[in-house]
Each structure stands twice: as structure tokens, then as C-alpha cells.
Amino acid sequence: MNISYNFSVNLIEFIFELISWAIIGLIAYRLYRRIPEKSKVLKILVCTYIGLFSFSINWNVVDTPVKLAILPLGVWILYLILRRKEGRWERYRSFAWLGFFANYIFLANTLLSIPVHQFFYSEDELSTYISHVEDASIIATYPSANEQTLDKESLQKQIHNMKPAANHGIEWYNEMEMESTKKSEKFPYQLIDFSPKWGSNLNAVIYIEADGKGLLVSTPKKQLYYRSKESLLMGGN
């Protein structure tokens, strides 16, 4: 079975990460202004970065990996290094702790980005997975598949109207993998050279049903089945 994924930039995650760094930079600047004896900016950046190191607990929130910083390993490392010379730890400790608490800034923004991402890129909407079909085509995944051509106009017209149907996707996929007879040819075509909605970072492999009216969207997280009113294949029934 020929499988290819479409990769794109997770725009929402990127924006929230920029916001996190902007907040950290602003706090670091305010701390820097309070230092009586100014230090080199590079040393401050290094201390803040090392302060990020921590022992963390990892878990998933709505299929998004997040981590909760527990122990400030970076702060401890800096303390052991900087305490050897009088006054250095006192000068840089606020930046070390800023690095540690920056983990919570990233955590907060990650949690905030989840509903925002779902609002702009619904994982139930077919248009999230298939946005641009100008160069799209199909390939047969089984030698016995009939010669067919993708009807791009029909697909483009129905993308926004197709909704997830009954959740038969996993059942059919298991049949495709376990059997090599008639049932394994329920989705004999694969859609290729299409693009998802820009910035969604939702990668999918998409199969087309033999009658040209069913789409099986397979992602690393789940499978969705969509049913169209008209055939998506030239010459389909």
C-alpha cells in the first residue's frame, strides 16, 4: 500500500510560541534594567536558557503533548557553577529562575493554542485535510482496481458539504489489512498531490471507495469516513 503524508507548518502553535518568547524577553528586559551592575547580554541569555532545563512530567491534552516542569535542574546547575565566585549567583539567579518559570509560560500558551487551533482547523471538516486539489490525482492501490480518473471539479464542489458519516473507518481499515480478497478492495484508490489547509499541520492519507462516493481519511490520530452525493471519479457510478 502506497502511503504518503502531507506536511505543513502548525501556524497556531508557531504564533503562540512566538508570544511565549516575547513574554520571556519582556520579563528578562525588565529584570535587566533593575541590575545595578550591568552584565553582558549573552551571559543573561545563557543563564535564562539553562534555567529552562527541568525534570518534567509529560502527558497529552486533546492529543497534544505538554509537559509540566517539576524540578529546576537548570537552576541547580547554575547555582553550583556561579556560587564559586562571590556575587555572581546573586546577579544571575533571577534570570535562572526566569528560565525555569518560562516552562509554565510555554505550558499556558500551549493549552491556550489547543482551542484556537480547533476553532480554525476543525478535525471533523474535510476541507481541513483537503484544501487545494489543483494538482491532485488518484493512484490504484490494488492491481484489480478499474481504470479511473479523479473528478477534481466534483471533489472541489463537495469538499465543504461532506460531513463525517458512520464511524466504519477502523473496521474497514482492519479488513483491508487482514484480508486480501474482495473486502480489501473497498477503497482501491488513494488520493495524492493534494494539500491540507495551510497552517493546520493535520497530515492525512486519503482513500477513495470503489464507487467513487466514499472517502476514508486516515491520520496518525484517527480515521474518518465521508460520503458524497456525487461520484468523485470520472466514469464512477
Order of alpha helices (4+ residues) and beta strands (2+ residues): alpha-alpha-beta-beta-alpha-alpha-alpha-beta-beta-alpha-alpha-beta-beta-beta-beta-beta
